[in-house]
Amino acid sequence: LLTRFEKSSLAPFVPLMIAYTSSAMHSLDRDMRFDGANAVGLVACVFGPTVRDSVVSFLPPFVNLLSDREKSKDIGRLLEALVSVLSALDSRRGEPS
């Protein structure tokens, strides 16, 4: 759904999306954390360079999710989301510090 809109029209809402996905990633409910991880992956994939400074805060919850044995069947989707987050972080390369 996010890919159907122009990035410029959604740009004002990116901080709100980050806030909601951050809340989901830090939820006490395990299923909500997995849904949050998928949402983070989608936001990072669509808005990579725009959200690169925010996605660092999502890395610790991914560690907890990856170690959850009860949700091991969802590991593929979780790894795809993590790759999107790491790709957004990698977009920082080549820029002056």
C-alpha positions as CSV (number, residue, x, y, z in Angstrom):
1,L,0.0,0.0,0.0
2,L,2.8,2.4,0.8
3,T,4.3,2.0,-2.6
4,R,1.2,3.2,-4.3
5,F,1.7,6.8,-3.0
6,E,4.3,9.3,-3.9
7,K,7.0,9.4,-1.2
8,S,6.8,13.1,-1.0
9,S,3.1,13.0,-0.1
10,L,3.8,10.5,2.7
11,A,6.9,12.3,4.0
12,P,5.1,14.4,6.6
13,F,3.7,11.1,8.1
14,V,7.0,9.2,8.3
15,P,7.7,10.3,11.9
16,L,4.2,9.1,12.9
17,M,4.8,5.8,11.2
18,I,8.1,5.5,13.0
19,A,6.4,6.2,16.4
20,Y,3.8,3.6,15.8
21,T,6.2,0.9,14.6
22,S,8.5,1.7,17.5
23,S,5.6,1.3,19.9
24,A,4.7,-2.1,18.3
25,M,8.3,-3.3,18.4
26,H,8.5,-2.6,22.2
27,S,5.1,-4.1,23.0
28,L,4.7,-6.8,25.7
29,D,2.6,-8.8,23.2
30,R,4.8,-11.1,21.2
31,D,2.6,-11.1,18.1
32,M,2.5,-7.3,18.2
33,R,6.3,-7.2,18.2
34,F,6.4,-9.4,15.1
35,D,3.8,-7.3,13.3
36,G,5.9,-4.2,14.3
37,A,9.0,-5.8,12.9
38,N,7.2,-6.4,9.6
39,A,6.0,-2.8,9.6
40,V,9.5,-1.5,10.3
41,G,10.9,-3.5,7.4
42,L,8.3,-2.1,5.1
43,V,8.9,1.5,6.2
44,A,12.7,1.0,6.0
45,C,12.3,-0.5,2.5
46,V,10.1,2.4,1.2
47,F,11.7,5.3,3.0
48,G,15.3,4.0,3.5
49,P,17.4,7.1,3.5
50,T,14.7,9.2,5.2
51,V,14.5,6.9,8.2
52,R,18.1,5.7,8.6
53,D,18.6,7.7,11.8
54,S,15.5,6.2,13.4
55,V,16.0,2.6,12.5
56,V,19.0,2.2,14.8
57,S,16.6,2.1,17.7
58,F,14.8,-1.0,16.2
59,L,17.9,-3.2,16.3
60,P,17.7,-4.4,19.9
61,P,14.1,-5.6,19.6
62,F,15.1,-7.6,16.6
63,V,17.6,-9.5,18.7
64,N,14.8,-10.5,21.1
65,L,12.5,-11.5,18.3
66,L,15.2,-13.6,16.6
67,S,15.8,-15.5,19.9
68,D,12.1,-16.3,20.3
69,R,11.8,-20.1,19.8
70,E,8.0,-20.1,19.8
71,K,7.9,-17.9,16.7
72,S,10.7,-19.7,14.8
73,K,8.3,-20.4,11.9
74,D,8.2,-16.6,11.2
75,I,11.9,-16.3,11.0
76,G,11.9,-15.7,7.3
77,R,9.7,-12.7,7.4
78,L,11.6,-11.3,10.4
79,L,14.9,-11.7,8.6
80,E,13.5,-9.9,5.5
81,A,12.5,-7.0,7.7
82,L,15.9,-6.9,9.4
83,V,17.6,-6.8,5.9
84,S,15.4,-3.8,5.0
85,V,16.5,-2.1,8.3
86,L,20.1,-2.8,7.7
87,S,19.9,-1.6,4.1
88,A,18.5,1.7,5.4
89,L,21.4,1.9,7.7
90,D,23.8,1.1,4.9
91,S,22.4,4.0,2.9
92,R,24.5,6.2,5.2
93,R,27.7,5.0,3.4
94,G,29.5,7.5,1.3
95,E,28.1,10.5,3.1
96,P,30.4,12.9,4.9
97,S,30.3,12.5,8.6
